[in-house]
Amino acid sequence: MLDKKTPHTVNVLTNYGAFDIRLDVADSPCTTSSFAALVRQRFFDGTHFHRIVPGFVIQGGDPTGTGRGGPGYTVVDVPPKNSLYTEGVVAMAKGQAEPPGTAGSQFFVVTGVNAGLPPDYAILGVVTKGLKVVEKIGKPGNPTTEQPTKRVVVLHMVVT
């Protein structure tokens, strides 16, 4: 488990530029620790954002690129009831049938002012640097199919 007293940041380097995520260890200790472990294993390197919905979210973390892949396990951190998914918030994607707070490896970054989602998604953290890069990644998506129109690749992630 990550130390709650120490700030932890994940630097995400993509072919569109870099952004930083400050991990929310206090609200999501299992989720952030799992994510950090996957980053250290280079799990995300070479994956791409498989879902891009302009003005809503960008989603990645699926090694298969299909939206159905993951690390082979899940953890659960039920998010606070007052959780808001506003611009720059990073949370974990989950299937509809999975309980609130379930997390594997797929994550999304909110690119709209407010995604208007219920508090069902474990909070990974918030973008603290590179929000313009996130906004740039959020543009090449088809709003109807939610598919990217250009390939956005995660080149490397590092936990600091």
C-alpha positions in Angstrom: 0.0 0.0 0.0 1.1 3.5 -0.7 1.9 5.7 2.2 -1.0 8.1 2.8 1.3 10.8 4.2 3.5 11.0 1.1 2.2 12.6 -2.1 2.4 10.3 -5.1 2.3 11.4 -8.7 2.1 9.5 -11.9 3.7 11.1 -15.0 1.9 9.9 -18.1 3.9 10.4 -21.3 1.9 10.1 -24.5 2.6 10.8 -28.2 0.5 14.0 -27.6 2.6 15.2 -24.7 2.7 14.6 -20.9 0.4 15.1 -18.0 0.7 14.4 -14.2 -1.9 12.7 -12.0 -1.7 13.3 -8.2 -3.0 10.1 -6.7 -5.8 10.2 -4.1 -4.4 7.7 -1.7 -6.6 8.9 1.1 -9.9 8.1 -0.6 -8.7 5.2 -2.7 -5.8 3.3 -1.0 -6.3 0.0 -2.8 -7.0 1.5 -6.2 -4.0 3.9 -6.1 -1.7 1.2 -4.8 -2.8 -1.2 -7.5 -2.4 1.4 -10.2 1.1 2.3 -9.0 2.1 -1.3 -9.0 0.9 -1.7 -12.6 2.8 1.5 -13.6 6.0 0.1 -12.0 5.5 -3.2 -14.0 5.2 -1.0 -17.2 1.7 -2.5 -17.7 0.4 0.7 -19.4 3.4 1.3 -21.7 2.3 0.9 -25.3 -1.5 1.0 -24.5 -3.7 3.6 -26.1 -6.7 5.6 -25.3 -9.4 3.4 -26.8 -12.4 5.7 -25.9 -12.4 9.4 -26.6 -15.6 11.3 -26.2 -15.0 15.0 -26.9 -16.1 17.2 -24.0 -16.7 14.2 -21.7 -13.8 11.7 -21.1 -10.7 10.0 -22.5 -10.3 6.4 -21.4 -7.3 4.1 -21.5 -5.6 1.4 -19.5 -6.9 -1.6 -21.5 -4.0 -3.8 -22.7 -6.3 -5.3 -25.4 -7.5 -1.9 -26.7 -11.1 -3.2 -26.9 -12.5 -1.7 -23.7 -12.9 -5.2 -22.2 -9.3 -5.9 -21.0 -7.7 -5.5 -17.6 -5.0 -6.8 -15.3 -6.8 -10.1 -14.5 -8.0 -8.9 -11.0 -10.0 -6.0 -9.4 -9.9 -4.0 -6.2 -12.6 -2.0 -4.6 -12.6 1.5 -3.1 -16.1 2.8 -2.8 -15.9 6.5 -3.6 -17.3 9.1 -1.2 -21.0 9.8 -1.8 -20.2 13.4 -2.7 -17.7 12.5 -5.4 -17.8 14.8 -8.4 -16.3 13.9 -11.8 -15.2 17.3 -13.0 -12.5 18.4 -15.4 -9.2 16.9 -14.6 -10.5 14.2 -12.3 -9.1 10.7 -13.0 -11.3 7.7 -12.0 -11.4 4.1 -12.7 -13.8 2.6 -15.3 -15.9 -0.4 -14.4 -18.6 -2.6 -15.9 -22.2 -1.8 -15.2 -22.7 -5.1 -13.3 -19.7 -4.4 -11.0 -20.2 -2.8 -7.6 -19.4 0.9 -7.0 -15.6 1.5 -6.7 -14.5 -1.6 -8.6 -11.2 -1.0 -10.4 -9.0 -3.0 -12.7 -6.6 -1.1 -15.0 -8.9 1.0 -17.1 -9.1 4.7 -16.2 -10.7 7.8 -17.5 -9.9 11.5 -17.3 -12.8 13.9 -17.4 -12.4 16.5 -20.1 -15.7 18.3 -19.7 -16.6 20.8 -17.0 -18.7 18.1 -15.2 -19.3 14.6 -16.5 -22.4 14.3 -14.4 -21.6 10.8 -13.3 -23.0 9.1 -10.2 -20.4 8.4 -7.4 -19.8 4.9 -8.7 -16.2 5.2 -9.9 -13.2 4.9 -7.7 -11.3 8.1 -7.7 -7.7 7.6 -8.8 -6.7 11.3 -8.5 -6.6 14.6 -10.4 -4.5 16.1 -13.2 -2.1 18.6 -11.7 0.0 19.3 -14.7 -0.6 19.1 -18.4 -4.4 19.6 -18.5 -3.9 21.2 -22.0 -2.4 17.9 -23.2 -5.5 16.0 -21.8 -7.7 18.5 -23.6 -5.7 17.9 -26.8 -6.1 14.1 -26.4 -9.8 14.6 -25.9 -10.4 16.2 -29.4 -9.7 13.4 -31.9 -12.8 11.3 -30.9 -16.0 10.5 -32.7 -18.9 11.5 -30.3 -21.2 9.0 -31.9 -19.0 5.9 -31.7 -16.8 7.1 -28.8 -13.9 5.8 -30.8 -10.6 7.8 -31.4 -10.1 9.2 -34.8 -6.3 9.3 -34.2 -4.1 6.9 -32.3 -3.1 8.3 -28.8 -0.5 6.0 -27.3 0.8 5.9 -23.7 4.5 5.7 -24.2 5.5 5.5 -20.6 4.3 6.1 -17.1 6.3 6.7 -13.9 5.3 6.9 -10.3 7.2 9.6 -8.2 
